[in-house]
Amino acid sequence: MSAHGSMILGRALRIGLYAVLGWLGLYSFAFPLFGYLSYIGALLFPLVGVIEVVGAVLALTKRGRWAWVYLLGNSGVLTVTLVVFGVVLVGVSVHWQPNTEVTAPLYLAFTSLGLVLGVVAGARMQRPAP
C-alpha cells in the first residue's frame, strides 16, 4: 500500500471512529433529555444533533483542542451513562424500584456534568490531537 493510500485509510478510520463516538454520545444524551423533558426534549433534539455534527466537523478539520473537546465530551457522556446504567442495574437486582420523578432529573444532571467535565478537560489538553 502506498503512503497516499495509507493516509486515506487512516483518515477514513478516524472519520468513522469520530462518527461512531458522536452517535453514541448523541443518543446517550438523548435518553435523559427525553426522559426528563419529554416533548420539549423532542424540540431540543435537532439542536443537539446539529451541535454534534458541527462538533464532529470542527474536530476533524481543526484537529487541535476541538478534537479533544469532541472526544472527551462524548466520552464523558458515555462514561456517565454506563455508570448510571450499572448503578440502576445493581439496584434493580436487589429489588430497588427507581422513582422516576427523582432519577430522571438526576440522570440529565449527571450526563450534563459528564459532558461539561469532558469539554473542559478537552479544552485544557495540551497534547496534539489524536
N, C-alpha and C positions, 0 to 999 in steps of 0.2 A: 504494500500500500504506500502511496506517495505521501509526502508531507502535507500536500494540499488536501488529500482525501482524509488523512488523519485529523486535520484541523476541522474539516466539515463534520466528521463523525463526532468529535469532541464537542463542537458547538451544538449539534443536534441532540446529543446526550444531555448537555446542560439545559437546553430548552425544555426537553422532555421532563427532566427531574424538577425543574422550577415549576413546570405546569402541573405536575402531579402534586407537589408540595402545596402549591397555591390552591388547587382544587380541594385537597384535604383540609387545608386551613379555612377555606371559604365555607365548606359545609360544617366544619367543627364550630365555626362561629354562628352559622345559620340556625343550628338546633336551639341554642339558648335564646337567640334573637326571636325566633318564632315561639318558643316555649314561654317566654315571659311577655313579650309584646304582642303576640297573637297576630291580628290583622295589620297592625302598624308595622310589625316586622316584615310582612309581605310588601309593604310600601318601601321599606328601607333596604330590602334585599337587593334590588337592582343597583342602588347606590354602593352597597358593599361590594357587589360584583364588579362594578366599574373601577372602584378603588383597587381591587385585587388585580385587575387586568393592567391598570396603569402602573401599579407597583411592579408587576412582572416585567413590563416593557422597560421601565426605568432600571430595574435590576439587571436586565440582560444587555441594555445599551450602555449605561453609565458604569456598571460593574464595581464601583468603589464602595462607599458606605451604603449606597442604595441597595446593593446586592445583600450586604449584611443585614440591613433593616428588613428587607423582604424575607430572607431566610430565617432570621431569628424571630421575627414577629410571627410568622406562620408556625415555626417550631414551638414557640411559647403557647400559642393557642392549642396546638395538637397535644403538647405535654399536659396542660391543664385539663383538657378534655379526657385524656387517658387516665389521669389521676382521679378525676371526679367519677369516671366510669368504674374504676377499680373500687373506690370507696362505696359507691352505690351497690356494686355487685356483692361486696363483702357484707354490707348492711342488709341487703335483701336475703342473703344466705342465712343470716341469723334472725330472720323474720322481722326486720325493721321495715315499716311502711313509710316511705318518704312523704312528707306533707308538701305538695307542690306549691302551696302559697308561700312557703319559706324557701324551698330548694330552687324554684325557678329563678327568682332574682339573684340568689347566691351563685347559681351556675353562670348566669350572664355576667355577674360581677367578677367571678374568678376567671372566666375566659377573657374578659376585657383587661383584667390585670395581667394575665399571661401575655396578651398582645402588647400592652404598653411596656411591660418589662423587656420583652423581646425587641421591640422597636428601639427602646433606649439603649439596650446593650449593643444593638447593631449600629446605632449612631455613634457610639463611643469606640467602636472597633478600630484599631489602628493597623491591623494586618491587611495585606492585599486581599481582594475578593476572590472567592473560590472560582 
